[in-house]
């Protein structure tokens, strides 16, 4: 794990090396200071020698100044290297997530990925920063201060030699308890973030159904879980600090007692006792630092496991080596295709076979859960089927370079999504080189030109995150325009007109038909009126193709289609 993590220090290696070196110099000045203090007392104060006091006092000031410079430099470099490490780690995770298939995303879930990119990565950065300073300072200070204390008086050194092992055993027990609890805490935070994300993204639904009290209780339950685990962890961890101070003060009292007796008997000079006490203080400060490091390492280990789990995830959908980069046509073929989602016991698609020619306009209808969306997601290889072959342009989609395939299979998803930025930036999400003229043309085809031209700034109009400052119908038309800018060979409209009125839908269908004569268009819809003019209509039922043909043929031959049509006609008449 450490070897993998060290690769993310790239770009900050100089700072990561110089920071400990500067810290070592500061440790040297800190350890030298009590030695000089001892000389000030023994050779200056006790001997009433003002010159000795001035000489050794000046050296103490010099040591303090050097320590100030080197310590400040070490902190700056450590902060730069630590935060740089965290930034590299976040970048690596984000890049890997961009490569995830839908199955990989389903495995993790949104909430935990957000936590890992933010909380876990930042904790790793803080731990790295702390390591570059404390992991060098604490052990070297401990060793050097112990050596200096032993050089002053070996007998008194045995006093703290008893307390240190006791403290070490207690810290070991704390670390063994804390690690599994920190993993539980991060899982609980994931679940809490999931509730927050779900609530905020569906706030209109919550308010529409007056479910605020229910959501408060759900949040309170998850929040209480985080609180309870945190309390259990920190009840043990905070015990380490009082225990540390208890051992330190008990040791110092014992040293003062026995050292005072030695001093009064003339066996030990006052300066030696003061220097010895200062070194003992440095030893316990070092132990305190090591305690903090251990606790942070335990928590950081849990975060490191979670971060590396994302980075090490095997992508189940990857471009083949030397994959085909040209899609020759918009022909589509499903040959005995069956597909099952991970963790499901039953196939979502069952032995589906379809032949669609380039330029055909195909409608897909079926009840909710009949796997209409699943069917079209296989075209752009968002998932791979367990059985059968999906072909685009007569070629198995698995043989294509993923980027090239998805450039030619443009999808307007059921859940339309706009991004924060300008209208122009959102449109260029479909084609980053699109000119304003091309954008206006796409907006016109999607019946979005009129309302965009009326906005302040037009193409420079700011879009809120998620497109919150546009209506549902406007968002749908904008996402259609964005898809058109890709100039694809295959266009998939997944219930993409559900939020527009029937008059706008008719106008959209007319403009799309005129602009996309050579493009294969697959339209998923609930309303038969949305697909009845299609060249071919697929009727899906429980993952199977129950019927296919044009509108008139299906009215005569397919029971499901006829029943849906008649029920919708009755609804219109009433």
C-alpha positions in Angstrom: 0.0 0.0 0.0 2.8 2.4 0.9 4.6 1.7 -2.3 1.5 2.6 -4.3 0.8 5.7 -2.3 4.4 7.0 -2.7 3.9 7.2 -6.5 1.4 10.1 -5.9 4.2 12.3 -4.4 5.4 13.0 -8.0 5.9 16.7 -8.7 6.6 17.3 -5.0 9.5 15.0 -4.3 12.0 17.9 -3.7 9.7 19.4 -1.0 9.1 15.9 0.4 12.9 15.4 0.8 13.8 18.9 2.0 11.1 19.1 4.6 12.5 16.2 6.8 16.0 17.6 6.4 14.9 21.0 7.7 13.1 19.3 10.5 16.2 17.4 11.5 18.1 20.7 11.8 15.4 22.1 14.0 15.5 19.0 16.2 19.2 19.5 16.5 18.7 23.1 17.7 16.0 22.0 20.1 18.2 19.3 21.7 21.1 21.7 21.9 19.1 24.3 23.8 18.8 22.4 27.2 22.5 21.6 27.0 23.3 25.3 26.7 20.7 26.1 29.4 22.5 23.7 31.7 25.8 25.5 31.0 24.2 28.9 31.7 23.2 27.8 35.2 26.3 25.7 36.1 29.0 27.9 34.6 27.2 31.2 34.7 24.7 31.6 37.4 26.2 29.3 40.0 29.7 30.7 39.3 28.4 34.3 39.2 30.1 34.6 35.7 28.1 37.2 33.7 30.3 36.6 30.6 29.4 32.9 30.6 25.7 33.8 30.9 26.0 36.2 28.0 28.0 33.7 25.9 25.8 30.7 26.4 22.6 32.8 26.4 23.6 34.2 23.0 24.1 30.7 21.7 20.6 29.8 22.9 19.2 32.7 21.0 21.1 31.7 17.9 19.8 28.1 18.2 16.2 29.4 18.6 16.6 31.6 15.5 18.0 28.7 13.4 15.2 26.5 14.7 12.6 29.1 13.8 13.9 29.4 10.2 14.3 25.6 9.6 11.1 24.7 11.4 9.1 27.3 9.4 10.7 26.1 6.2 10.0 22.4 7.1 6.3 23.2 7.8 5.9 25.1 4.5 7.6 22.4 2.4 5.7 19.6 4.3 2.4 21.4 3.7 3.2 21.8 0.0 4.2 18.2 -0.4 1.3 16.8 1.7 -1.4 18.8 -0.1 0.2 18.1 -3.5 0.1 14.4 -2.6 -3.6 14.7 -1.8 -4.3 16.6 -5.0 -2.5 13.9 -7.1 -4.5 11.2 -5.2 -7.8 12.9 -5.9 -6.8 13.4 -9.5 -6.0 9.7 -9.9 -9.3 8.7 -8.4 -11.3 11.1 -10.5 -9.5 10.0 -13.7 -10.3 6.3 -12.8 -13.9 7.1 -12.1 -14.2 8.7 -15.6 -13.1 5.3 -17.0 -15.7 3.4 -14.9 -18.4 1.5 -16.7 -22.0 1.8 -15.4 -21.5 -1.5 -13.7 -18.4 -0.1 -11.8 -20.5 3.0 -10.8 -23.3 0.7 -9.7 -20.9 -1.2 -7.5 -19.7 1.8 -5.6 -22.6 4.3 -5.6 -22.4 8.0 -5.8 -22.3 8.8 -2.1 -19.2 6.7 -1.3 -17.3 8.0 -4.3 -18.0 11.6 -3.2 -16.7 10.8 0.3 -13.6 9.1 -1.0 -12.7 12.0 -3.4 -13.2 14.6 -0.7 -13.0 13.4 3.0 -10.7 10.4 2.5 -8.3 12.1 0.0 -8.0 15.2 2.3 -7.3 13.0 5.3 -4.5 11.3 3.3 -3.1 14.8 2.5 -3.2 15.9 6.1 -1.5 12.6 7.3 1.2 13.0 4.6 1.8 16.6 5.8 2.0 15.5 9.4 4.3 12.6 8.5 6.8 14.8 6.8 7.1 16.9 10.0 6.2 14.7 13.0 7.4 11.3 11.7 10.9 12.8 11.6 10.8 15.2 14.5 9.3 12.8 17.1 11.6 9.8 16.8 14.8 11.8 16.4 13.8 14.1 19.3 13.0 11.0 21.4 16.3 9.3 20.7 18.5 12.4 21.0 16.8 13.7 24.1 17.1 10.2 25.7 20.8 10.1 24.9 21.4 13.6 26.4 19.3 12.7 29.5 21.4 9.5 30.0 24.6 11.6 29.6 23.6 13.8 32.5 22.4 11.2 35.0 21.9 7.5 34.3 20.2 6.7 37.6 17.4 9.3 37.1 16.9 8.0 33.5 15.7 4.7 34.9 12.6 6.5 36.2 11.2 7.3 32.8 12.5 3.9 31.5 9.7 2.3 33.6 6.8 4.6 32.3 7.6 4.4 28.6 6.9 0.7 28.1 3.6 1.0 30.0 2.6 3.9 27.8 3.6 2.0 24.6 1.4 -1.0 25.6 -1.6 1.3 26.2 -1.1 3.0 22.8 -0.8 -0.4 21.0 -4.2 -1.5 22.5 -5.8 1.8 21.4 -4.5 1.3 17.8 -5.8 -2.3 17.6 -9.2 -1.1 18.8 -9.5 2.0 16.6 -8.7 0.7 13.1 -11.9 -1.4 12.5 -14.0 1.3 14.1 -12.6 3.9 11.7 -13.6 1.7 8.8 -17.1 1.5 10.2 -17.1 5.2 10.7 -16.3 5.9 7.0 -19.0 3.4 5.9 -21.5 5.3 8.1 -20.4 8.6 6.6 -21.0 7.1 3.1 -24.6 6.2 4.1 -25.1 9.6 5.6 -23.9 11.3 2.4 -26.2 9.1 0.4 -29.2 10.4 2.4 -28.1 14.0 1.9 -27.5 13.5 -1.8 -30.8 11.8 -2.3 -32.7 14.4 -0.4 -31.2 17.4 -2.0 -31.6 16.0 -5.6 -35.2 15.1 -4.9 -36.2 18.2 -2.8 -39.1 19.0 -5.1 -40.5 15.5 -4.6 -40.0 15.7 -0.8 -41.9 19.0 -0.6 -44.5 17.9 -3.1 -45.4 14.9 -1.0 -44.9 16.8 2.3 -42.4 14.2 3.5 -40.0 16.6 5.3 -40.6 15.0 8.7 -39.9 11.5 7.2 -36.7 12.7 5.7 -35.7 14.4 9.0 -36.1 11.1 10.8 -34.2 9.2 8.1 -31.3 11.7 8.3 -31.4 11.6 12.1 -31.1 7.8 12.1 -28.0 7.9 9.8 -26.5 11.0 11.7 -26.9 9.3 15.0 -25.1 6.2 13.7 -22.1 8.4 12.7 -22.3 10.2 16.1 -22.3 6.9 18.1 -19.4 5.3 16.3 -17.4 8.6 16.6 -18.1 8.7 20.3 -17.0 5.1 20.8 -13.7 5.8 18.9 -12.8 9.1 20.5 -13.7 7.9 24.0 -10.8 5.5 23.7 -8.5 7.9 21.8 -9.0 10.9 24.1 -8.0 8.6 27.0 -4.5 8.5 25.6 -3.9 12.2 26.2 -4.8 12.2 29.9 -2.8 9.0 30.4 0.2 10.6 28.6 0.1 13.6 30.9 -0.4 11.5 34.0 2.7 9.5 33.1 4.6 12.6 32.3 3.7 14.5 35.5 4.3 11.4 37.6 7.7 10.9 36.1 8.6 14.6 36.5 7.5 14.6 40.2 9.7 11.5 40.8 12.6 13.1 39.0 12.2 16.3 41.0 12.0 14.3 44.2 15.1 12.1 43.6 17.0 14.8 41.7 16.3 17.3 44.4 17.7 15.0 47.0 20.8 14.5 44.9 21.1 18.2 44.4 20.9 19.0 48.1 23.4 16.3 48.8 25.8 17.8 46.2 25.6 14.8 43.9 24.0 16.8 41.1 24.2 20.4 40.0 21.1 22.6 39.7 21.8 23.1 35.9 22.0 19.4 35.4 18.6 18.9 37.1 17.1 21.7 35.0 18.6 20.3 31.7 17.5 16.7 32.7 13.9 17.9 33.3 13.9 19.7 30.0 15.0 16.6 28.1 12.4 14.5 29.9 9.8 17.1 28.7 11.1 16.7 25.2 10.8 12.9 25.4 7.2 13.1 26.5 6.4 15.7 23.9 7.9 13.3 21.3 5.8 10.5 22.7 2.7 12.7 22.4 3.5 13.4 18.8 4.0 9.7 18.1 0.6 9.0 19.7 -1.1 11.6 17.4 0.7 10.1 14.5 -0.4 6.5 15.4 -4.1 7.6 15.7 -3.9 9.5 12.4 -2.2 6.5 10.7 -4.9 4.2 11.9 -7.6 6.5 10.5 -5.6 7.3 7.3 -5.1 3.5 6.7 -8.9 3.1 6.5 -9.0 6.1 4.0 -6.0 4.7 2.1 -7.8 1.4 1.6 -10.9 3.2 0.3 -8.9 5.4 -2.1 -6.8 2.6 -3.5 -10.0 0.5 -3.9 -11.2 3.0 -6.4 -7.8 3.3 -8.2 -7.3 -0.4 -8.3 -10.8 -1.2 -9.5 -10.7 -3.3 -12.7 -12.6 -1.7 -15.4 -14.9 -4.3 -16.9 -15.4 -2.3 -20.2 -12.2 -1.2 -21.9 -11.3 -0.3 -25.4 -9.6 -3.2 -27.3 -6.0 -2.7 -28.4 -6.0 -1.1 -31.8 -9.8 -0.9 -31.6 -11.7 0.2 -34.7 -12.0 4.0 -34.9 -14.4 4.4 -37.7 -18.1 3.5 -37.5 -19.1 2.7 -41.1 -22.8 3.1 -40.8 -25.8 3.4 -38.5 -26.9 -0.2 -39.0 -27.8 -2.0 -35.8 -28.0 -5.7 -35.0 -28.9 -7.6 -31.9 -28.2 -11.3 -32.2 -29.7 -13.5 -29.4 -28.7 -10.9 -26.8 -29.2 -11.7 -23.1 -28.2 -9.3 -20.3 -28.3 -9.5 -16.5 -27.3 -6.7 -14.0 -24.8 -7.6 -11.3 -26.4 -9.1 -8.3 -29.7 -9.9 -10.1 -31.1 -13.4 -10.3 -32.9 -13.0 -13.6 -32.0 -11.7 -17.0 -33.2 -8.2 -17.8 -32.9 -8.9 -21.6 -33.8 -12.4 -22.8 -32.7 -13.6 -26.2 -33.3 -10.4 -28.1 -32.7 -10.4 -31.9 -33.3 -7.2 -34.0 -32.1 -5.9 -37.4 -32.3 -2.1 -37.9 -31.0 -0.4 -41.1 -29.2 2.9 -41.3 -31.5 5.9 -41.4 -34.5 4.0 -40.0 -36.7 5.7 -37.4 -37.4 3.1 -34.7 -39.8 3.5 -31.8 -39.6 1.4 -28.6 -42.5 1.1 -26.2 -43.3 -1.2 -23.3 -44.3 -1.2 -19.7 -42.1 0.3 -17.0 -39.4 -2.3 -16.2 -39.5 -4.0 -19.6 -35.8 -3.1 -20.2 -36.2 -0.5 -22.9 -33.4 1.6 -21.6 -31.2 -1.4 -21.0 -31.6 -2.4 -24.6 -30.2 0.9 -26.0 -27.5 1.2 -23.4 -25.8 -1.8 -25.0 -25.4 0.1 -28.2 -22.9 2.6 -26.8 -21.4 -0.2 -24.7 -22.3 1.2 -21.4 -22.8 -2.5 -20.4 -21.8 -5.7 -22.2 -24.3 -8.5 -22.6 -23.6 -11.9 -21.0 -24.8 -13.7 -24.2 -25.1 -12.8 -27.8 -23.6 -10.0 -30.0 -24.5 -6.4 -30.4 -23.3 -4.9 -33.7 -23.2 -1.3 -35.0 -22.3 -0.8 -38.7 -22.0 -4.6 -39.0 -19.2 -4.7 -36.4 -19.3 -6.1 -32.9 -19.3 -3.1 -30.5 -16.6 -4.9 -28.5 -14.2 -4.4 -31.4 -14.6 -0.6 -31.5 -12.5 2.0 -29.7 -14.9 3.1 -27.0 -14.4 6.8 -27.7 -15.0 6.4 -31.4 -18.1 4.3 -30.8 -19.7 6.7 -28.3 -18.9 9.7 -30.5 -21.2 8.1 -33.1 -23.9 6.8 -30.8 -25.4 9.9 -29.2 -27.8 9.4 -26.2 -30.3 11.8 -24.7 -31.0 10.1 -21.4 -34.3 9.9 -19.6 -32.8 12.0 -16.7 -31.6 15.0 -18.7 -28.7 16.8 -17.1 -27.2 20.3 -17.6 -24.0 21.5 -16.0 -23.1 24.8 -14.3 -21.6 27.2 -16.8 -23.0 29.0 -19.9 -25.4 27.7 -22.5 -22.5 27.7 -25.0 -20.3 25.5 -22.7 -23.2 23.1 -22.2 -23.7 22.8 -25.9 -20.0 22.3 -26.5 -20.1 19.4 -24.1 -21.5 17.6 -27.1 -18.9 19.0 -29.5 -16.1 21.1 -28.0 -15.2 22.7 -31.4 -18.8 23.6 -32.3 -19.2 27.2 -33.5 -21.9 29.6 -32.5 -23.5 29.1 -35.9 -23.6 25.3 -35.4 -25.0 25.7 -31.9 -27.8 28.0 -33.0 -28.6 25.5 -35.8 -28.8 22.6 -33.3 -31.0 24.8 -30.9 -33.3 25.6 -33.8 -33.8 21.9 -34.7 -34.5 21.1 -31.1 -37.0 24.0 -30.8 -34.8 25.7 -28.2 -33.6 28.7 -30.2 -36.5 30.9 -29.3 -36.3 30.7 -25.5 -32.5 30.8 -25.5 -32.4 34.0 -27.7 -34.7 35.6 -25.1 -32.3 34.9 -22.2 -29.9 37.6 -21.0 -26.6 36.9 -22.8 -28.2 34.2 -25.0 -25.5 31.7 -25.4 -23.6 33.3 -22.6 -26.5 32.9 -20.2 -25.4 31.2 -17.0 -26.9 27.7 -16.4 -27.2 26.6 -12.7 -26.0 23.2 -11.6 -28.4 20.6 -13.0 -30.1 23.3 -15.1 -32.3 24.4 -12.2 -33.0 27.7 -13.9 -34.7 26.0 -16.9 -38.0 24.1 -17.0 -38.1 20.4 -17.5 -39.1 20.8 -21.1 -36.5 23.3 -21.8 -33.8 21.1 -20.3 -34.9 18.2 -22.5 -34.7 20.4 -25.7 -31.3 21.6 -24.7 -30.0 18.1 -24.1 -31.4 17.1 -27.6 -29.6 20.0 -29.1 -26.4 19.0 -27.3 -26.7 15.5 -28.7 -27.3 16.7 -32.2 -24.0 18.7 -32.1 -22.1 15.3 -32.0 -23.5 14.7 -35.6 -23.9 11.0 -34.8 -24.8 8.1 -37.0 -27.2 6.8 -34.3 -29.3 9.0 -32.0 -31.1 7.5 -29.0 -34.0 9.5 -27.4 -34.7 7.8 -24.1 -38.2 9.3 -23.2 -36.6 12.6 -24.2 -39.8 14.3 -25.0 -41.8 13.4 -21.9 -41.7 16.9 -20.4 -42.8 18.8 -23.6 -46.4 19.3 -24.7 -47.8 17.4 -27.7 -47.7 20.5 -30.0 -44.0 21.0 -29.2 -43.4 17.3 -29.6 -44.9 17.3 -33.1 -42.8 20.3 -34.1 -39.7 18.6 -32.7 -40.4 15.4 -34.6 -40.8 17.3 -37.8 -37.6 19.2 -37.5 -35.7 16.1 -36.3 -37.0 14.0 -39.2 -35.9 16.7 -41.7 -32.4 17.1 -40.1 -31.7 13.5 -39.5 -32.6 11.7 -42.7 -29.5 9.5 -42.8 -29.3 9.1 -39.0 -30.7 6.0 -37.3 -33.0 7.3 -34.5 -34.3 5.1 -31.7 -37.0 6.7 -29.6 -38.1 5.3 -26.3 -41.6 6.6 -25.3 -44.6 5.9 -23.2 -47.0 7.6 -25.6 -47.8 5.7 -28.8 -48.3 9.1 -30.5 -44.6 9.7 -30.0 -43.6 6.6 -32.1 -46.6 5.8 -34.4 -44.9 7.4 -37.4 -41.7 5.4 -36.9 -40.5 3.0 -39.7 -40.3 0.2 -37.1 -41.8 -0.1 -33.7 -40.5 -2.6 -31.1 -42.9 -3.7 -28.3 -41.1 -4.9 -25.2 -42.4 -7.0 -22.4 -40.4 -8.3 -19.5 -37.1 -8.1 -21.4 -38.3 -9.7 -24.6 -39.4 -8.4 -28.0 -43.1 -9.1 -27.9 -43.8 -7.7 -31.4 -42.3 -5.5 -34.1 -43.6 -3.7 -37.2 -45.2 -0.4 -38.2 -48.1 1.2 -36.4 -50.8 -0.4 -38.5 -49.3 -3.9 -38.4 -49.0 -3.9 -34.6 -52.6 -2.7 -34.2 -53.6 -5.8 -36.0 -51.1 -8.4 -34.7 -49.9 -7.3 -31.2 -52.3 -7.4 -28.2 -50.1 -5.3 -25.9 -49.7 -2.6 -28.5 -53.4 -2.5 -29.3 -54.4 -2.3 -25.6 -52.0 0.5 -24.9 -53.2 2.4 -28.0 -56.8 2.0 -27.1 -56.3 3.0 -23.5 -54.4 6.1 -24.5 -57.1 7.0 -27.1 -59.8 6.7 -24.4 -57.7 9.0 -22.2 -57.5 11.6 -24.9 -61.2 11.4 -25.6 -62.1 11.8 -22.0 
